[in-house]
Amino acid sequence: MAMANLLSTTQTPPPPPLLHSATFFSSSIYLTNPPKIKRSNFCKRGAIKVRSKGSNSADAPDRLISAVCYFYPFFDGIQYGKYVITQFAPIQILIQPLIPAIKVFKSFPLNGFLVFLTLYFVVVRNSNFSRYVRFNIMQTIVLDVLLIFPDLLERTFNPRDGVGLDLMMSFDSTVFLFLLVCLIYGSSSCLLGQLPRLPLVAEAADRQVL
């Protein structure tokens, strides 16, 4: 019952070169006396250090902040899972621990908009945060803004039965599953210190984060 009541609530969407030798002579010298490549130097150059500033990697606090931010678009679009969650028990079990947090997020209609403003102006536009954090948060913001389109589509057509309802159910379920995949992929990648790049939103996030 709590799951059904939660999914039935809706929220106002946020407003809108390698150079080669020129002569045979130099090539023959190169082949006769090939340069020695030190394995240790090569490994050092290829190593990726986990840093916070000026890097796509991050330290532990940055990983945690970035991982948590991926819950924002998922909470904002939880209503699109009203068909999938009620039909599949494993997804219900997966979502159950998140119900208290979702209820708090949905308790006030403008919470999503306030979170949007806070993340964008306080974090994304703040150079004191690492680019790793700002990029990940910008990805979640762009993903959340994209939720405007399925909401407009649902409000415009809103079929009650027949084929239209079946199509809308499939569309809503696709949106929800996409958000769930983005949550799992984004959060797990951040916790592992990797840089997740979500489809549809990564390029837009790159352009916004300097």
C-alpha positions, -999 to +999 in steps of 0.1 A: +000+000+000+028+024+008+044+016-025+012+023-044+006+056-026+041+067-032+040+060-069+006+077-073+021+110-063+034+133-090+057+162-088+059+194-108+089+191-132+118+215-129+116+246-152+121+245-179+514+129-347+535+105-351+564+118-373+583+094-395+618+099-410+620+117-443+650+097-457+659+061-461+692+069-443+675+079-411+651+050-413+680+025-416+698+040-386+666+037-366+662+000-376+699-007-369+699+009-335+663+007-321+657+028-290+653+010-257+621+015-240+623+013-202+593-006-189+593+013-156+590+047-174+562+034-196+542+022-167+546+054-149+533+074-179+504+050-183+494+050-146+463+069-136+465+087-103+434+091-082+432+128-077+405+154-069+416+185-086+420+188-124+414+151-130+387+128-141+395+107-110+385+115-075+393+109-039+369+092-015+347+122-006+343+132-042+334+096-051+307+095-024+292+129-033+291+119-070+275+086-063+248+100-041+238+127-067+225+100-091+196+093-068+182+128-076+168+121-111+157+086-100+137+100-071+123+127-094+111+101-119+100+073-096+064+077-107+073+063-141+079+029-124+043+025-112+037-003-137+070-021-134+073-019-096+039-033-090+044-062-114+080-074-105+088-084-069+126-081-073+123-045-082+100-039-052+126-054-030+152-032-046+132+000-041+118-008-006+148+006+013+146+038-006+109+045+002+117+068+033+141+090+012+116+091-017+088+102+006+109+130+020+119+141-015+082+140-027+068+156+005+070+191-010+062+198-047+091+222-052+118+200-036+130+188-070+133+224-082+151+235-051+176+206-054+181+215-090+190+251-081+212+241-053+232+215-073+236+238-103+245+271-086+262+259-055+282+229-069+284+229-107+293+266-109+316+265-079+353+259-090+361+249-054+346+215-062+366+191-084+356+187-120+348+151-113+321+161-089+308+189-111+306+167-142+287+139-124+263+163-109+258+181-142+249+147-157+222+141-132+208+176-137+206+172-175+190+138-170+165+153-146+157+181-171+150+155-198+122+141-176+102+171-187+095+155-221+079+122-209+059+143-184+046+165-212+038+135-234+019+118-206-001+150-198-009+156-235-022+122-244-031+105-210-049+075-226-074+056-204-075+023-221-068+003-253-036+005-274-029+040-262-027+029-226-005-001-235+019+022-253+020+047-225+027+019-200+056+006-221+069+042-225+067+049-187+084+016-179+112+023-204+118+057-188+119+041-153+142+013-163+166+038-180+167+059-148+173+027-127+202+017-150+217+052-148+215+051-110+232+017-107+258+025-134+265+060-123+267+053-085+287+021-088+312+038-112+317+067-089+322+045-059+349+026-079+366+059-088+357+057-125+340+084-146+306+073-158+293+088-191+256+084-195+241+083-229+221+113-241+235+136-213+273+132-212+281+156-240+258+182-227+274+179-192+308+183-208+298+216-224+285+230-191+315+220-169+346+241-176 
